């Protein structure tokens, strides 16, 4: 078909002229203002993109379109958990002063129509609790005047402790861990995390931007050499890279792009994955991080409705504009809006709708589970159970032992129930017992 369309192998420029996107930049410079002599120079560059003509002529007749949801019944279990952590007293005090100073500075800037500081202000508020050991100093981008300063604190922070505990738990169960961070360039927090993880006896590598062609090869080599933990910015792997070797994913920092978050969180939940995939989101209570996560949960729920049966990004791009979210975060900061919605509830609502969409079911209903007695070591326990259509029954046990919370989830699939019914002529009952 390509040859019949006069596209020879050794003529890529001709193919790009037909079906690609070419950018032509013409520069005209005057030699002499009096005699109006000039020189013209044109540069042609290939840009990302493809003509719709190529779809009709070459691709549609040779294509099959599938969504991940079309194969979700044959994929391993996918689970997400949002962990909200309370800051230490010293950390909370420093953050409180920092946020107040940022709020007043942002008010003054917006009052005179200066929006140039909006991005840096919000990014500093999102990242300060995670890089508080370095301290944060914000200067005005044009005048270079000092705007606000967040002091450094050198002790180990709650999110760092939680990260190490999750890594220890997952690796002890034979699962490699992928850790996402956004401060990976000039404000890089990975050296501190690498030092902590290495001190616990685990092998860790940091994936950097740059050589995109060899990313997959490098990761495969590291895994063969015994890598336990991979740290990277989620934007490096949001598309075009499967990370099957890392069934446990930790968003140490979440940013505020819904598209990046959804793509990066599914990097190991692919059609060749055999292990259950677990994704953790770490955030600090009563900070800009939690406000951003709440907005993301709302945007994710909206993007499900927008996407319908569209491909990959589609209309979800409209619901995840970083400018829109940054302005909403600024509004929440300045107006001190009532923050009554629970992040866990918002995230649970989004996940329920996503599961329903993937399973093509119209609703869900609670399943009653009774607990007669608790083990001596468990102070209290909550149980949540849910049946989504006729596809799956999920039961979640949450135990509270001292200050630690342990969640155990059980999933019974329709195929397993069908097999039980097939193996016996009698009615089948299912009983969940706690040992």
N, C-alpha and C positions, 0 to 999 in steps of 0.2 A: 504493500500500500504506500509506503514511503517512497519507493522508487517510482511507482506509477504517478506519484504527485510531484516528481522531479526534485526529490530531496536526496541527493547523493551523500554518502558518508563523509566525504572530504570537503563539504561545503556547509559548515555550521552557520556562517554568516547569512547565507541564503535562507536557511531554515528560520533563523531568528528574525529576518526581515518579514517572513510570512506569518509566523506564529508567535514570535517572542515580543518583548518590550524593549525598545531601544531608546536611549536618551541621547539627543544631539545637543551639544552645547557649542554655540557659535560666539566667539569673542571678536569684537571689532575695536581696534585701537587706532586713534588718530596719530599720524606722524607729525603733521603740521597743521595747527589750527587755522592758518591763513589760507593755505592752498587746499585744505580739506582732503589731504591724502590719508588713506587708512589701510590697515592690514586686517584681513579676516582669517580666523583660524577656527576650525570645527573639530570637535572631539565627539566620537560616538562610543557610548558605553552600553553594555547589556545590563538590564535591570531585572529583578525577579518579576515573574508574571508570565501568563500564557494567554493566547487569544482564544476566545470561545469557539472559533472555527476549528481548532485542533480537536476539541471535544467531539464535535459532530462528525468530522472526517475520519478521525483515527481511533478515538478512545471509547466512545459510548458502546459501539458494537462489540467491543472486546473487554467489557468491564462487568464486574459484579459488585454491588454496593452492600456493605454490611455495617451494622452498628455493633458496638461492644455488647449492647443489651441483647442482640440476637444470639449471642453465645454465652450469656451470663449464667445460664443453668448448668453449663459444662465447665465453668471456671470455678476455682476454689473460692472459699468464703472471703469476702472483703469486709473489713471492719474499721470504723473510725472512732477515736476517743478524744474528746477535748478535755484537757487537764488544766484547770484554773488554779494557780498557785498564789498564795499570799506572800507578799514581799516581807523580808526581815525589817525590823523597826528602823534601823539606820538607813537601809535602802529606801524604805517608804518615805522617810522624812526628807531625804535628799531629792527624791523624785517629786514630792509634793511642792517643794520650793522651786524646783526646776520648771515644773508645769505652770505654776503661778507666774513666774517671770516670763515664760514663753507666751502665755496668754496675754499679758499686758503688752508685750512687744508686738505681738500679732495684731492686737486691737489698734495700737498706734500706727502701724504700717498700713493696715487696711483703711484707716480713717483718712489717709492722704492719698488713697488709690494705689498704694504700692503692693502688688501681688507677687513680687519677685521672691519674697521670703517664705511663701506658703509651703512650698515643697520641702525646703530644708528644715523648717520648723517642725512639720509633721514627722518627717523621717527621723529627726533628732528625738522627738518624744517617743516614737515607736522603738527606737534602738537604745536609748539611754539605759534602761534597766538591764539590757544584755551586754553592754560594754561599759558598765559603770566602773569597772576596774581601771579603764583608761581615762574616764572623765570626758565630758563633752564641752567644747567651746564653739559658739556660733558667732560668726562675723557677718556683717552686711556684705552681700556680694559686690556692691558697687563702691561703697564708701570705705569698706574694710574696718568699720568701727565695731568694737565688741558689743554684741547684743545681749548674750546671756551665757552663763558658765555653769556647768554641772560638775560638782567636785567628784574626784575619784574615790572609790571604796575598794579596798583590796581583798576583803574576805570572800569566801565561797558563798555563792548566792543560791536561793531555793531552786531556780530553774536548772542551774548546773548540777545540783544534787539529784534532782529528778531525772535529768538526762542520763547521768551515770547509773542510776538505779535501773532505768529502763534498758539501757545497753547491757548491763550485767544480767538482767532477767532474760532478755531475748537471746543473747549469745549462749547463755547456759542451756538454752533449749535448742541449740544448733542453728540459730537463725542470724544471718548477717544483717547489719543495720545501715541504713542510709539516713544521713542527717542533713537537713536543709537549713542554710543560713543566708541572709540577704547582705549582711555586712561582710563582704568578701573582697573588697578592693582597698581603697584608702583607709577605711575604718575596719579593717579585717579583724574578726574575733576568732578566726580558726586557730591561730597559734596557741591561745590559752586553752581551747577545747582539746586540741591535739595533745597538749602536755598532760591534761587531766586524764584523758582516755588512755594514753600510753602508760601513765603511772599505775593504772589498774591492770596492766599486763596485756592490753589488746593492741592489735596492729591497726593503724589508721592511716589513711591517705586523704589528701585534699585535691579535688579535681578543679583545675584552673581553666579560665578562658584562654583561647589561643588556638592551638592545633585541634580544630574540630574533626579533621579527617581521622585522627588516631585515638580519639576518645574511647571508642568501643574496644579497640585493641589494648590500650593501656589498662582499662578496667579489667578486662579478661585476664591480663597478665598479673595484675595485683591480686585478683581472686585466686588464681592458681598458686600464687606465692603465700597464700594464707591470710589475706586481708579480712579483717573483722568489721571495720567501720569505714564508710566512705562519706566524706563531707563535701558539699558543693552548693553553689547557688542554684535554686530550682530553675532559673531561666536557662541554664546551660543544658538542661535535660528535658525541658517541657515538651519538645517534639523530636522525633527522629531517633530516639535511643531507648531501648528496652533494658531494664535492669532487673532481670529475673533472679539474679543471685541475692538480691536484697529484699526479702519479703517483709521486713520490718522497716517502716519509714517514720522518721521523727521530724516534724516541722518545728525546729527550735525557734525560728522566726517565720512569720507567715506573709508579710507584705500586705498589699491590698489589691492584687489583680486576681479576679475570680478565674480567668482563663488559665493563667499560670498555675494557680493552686490546683485546679481540677486536672490539668494535664500532668503536672509533676507528681500528684498523689497517686496516679495510675501507672507510673513507670514500671512497676513490677507486677501489676495485675494484668497480665497479658495472656494470650492463648496458650503459651507453652509453660505457664506457671503451674506448679503442682502443690506448692505450699499455701496455706491460708495467708492472706495479706492483712497486716495490721498497720494502721496509720495513726500516729499520735500528733496532736496539736498542743503545744505548750504556750501558755499565755499567763500574764500576771493580772490578778484581780484589780479592778478600779484604776486601770491605766489606759492609755491610748491603744495599747495592744488589744485589750478586750473590746473596746469600742469598735476597732477595725474588724475584728473577728465577727462581731454582731452584724455589721454592715455587709460583710462578705457572705454570711449565712443568708441574709435577706436577698442579696444579689444572686446567689446561687439558686435559691428557690425560684426567683424570677426567670433566670436563664433557662431553667428546665421548661417553663411554660413557653418561652420564646423559641427554643430550639425545635420542639416537636420532633419531626423526623429529619431535620436538617443535618448536614455533615459537620464534623468537628467543631469549628468555631462558629460559623454561621451568624445568626442574629445575636448570639450571646455576647458578641463584641459590643453591642449597644448597651448591654446591661453592666459592663464591667469597666467602663471608662475610668481610668485612674484619676483623671481630673475631677470627675463627678464625685468619686469617693473621697478624694482629698478635701473637696469643698464641704462635703457633709461632715467629715471629721472636724474640720475647722469650725463649722457651725456648732457642733456638739461641744467643742471646747469653749468657744466664746460665750455661748448662750447658756452653758451649764444645764443642758436639757435633762429632764428626768430620765434616769437610766434604770427603768424597772424591769425590763425584759431580761430573762435569764439566757445567757449564751448557750448553755446546754440544751434548753428548750428550743431555741431557734435552730440550733444545729440538728437536733433530733427531728424537727419538722421537715427540714430540708432533706435529710437522709431518708425519711419515710416516703416522701414524694418521689425521690430518686429511685428507691427500691420498687415502688409501685409502678413507675414508668417502665423500668427495666423488665418487670414481671408482667406488664400489660394487665394489671388488675385495677379494679375501681375503688377498692377500699380496704380497710384493715379493721380488725376487732381485737379487743384484749382477751387474753386467756387467763383464767384464774389459777393461781398457784398458791397452795397453803403450806406454811412451815410450822411443824409441830414443836420443834425444839431446836436450839442453836448449840453449836460446840462451845465448850467453856472458854476458849480463846477468843471467841467472836463477841464483841460488845453489842452490836446490832447488825441487822441485815435487811436490805430492801430487795424486792423481787419485781421485775418487770417482764411481762410475757406478752407476745403479740403474734397473731396469725394474720398474714397478709394474703388475702384471697384464699386459694387452696394450694398455694405454692410452697409455703414454708412456715414453720413455727419457730419463733426465736424466744429464748428465755434468758434473761440476764440476772445473775445473782451478784449483789454488791455487798461485800463484807467490810466492816470497819473494825480494825484491830489497832487500838491505840490511835496514832495520827495517820496511819497508813490505810489506804483504801485498796481493796482487791476486787476486781470485777471478773466474773467467770460467765462466759456465754455458751449456750448450747443451741445448736441448730438442727432441726429435724426436717429433712427434705421430703417432698411429695413422693419421690421415687422410692425412698426408704419405707414410707408408709404403705405404698402400693405393693412392695415386696413382702411386707409383713402380712398384708391381707391375702396375697397370693399363696403364701405358705400355709395358711390355715383357713378352714371353712367357718370357724367361729368368729364372732365379733372381736375386734381388736381394741384394747385399751392401752394407753400409754401412761406410765407413772414415773414421775421424776422424784428421785430420792437423794437427800443430802447426807453425805457421810463425813 
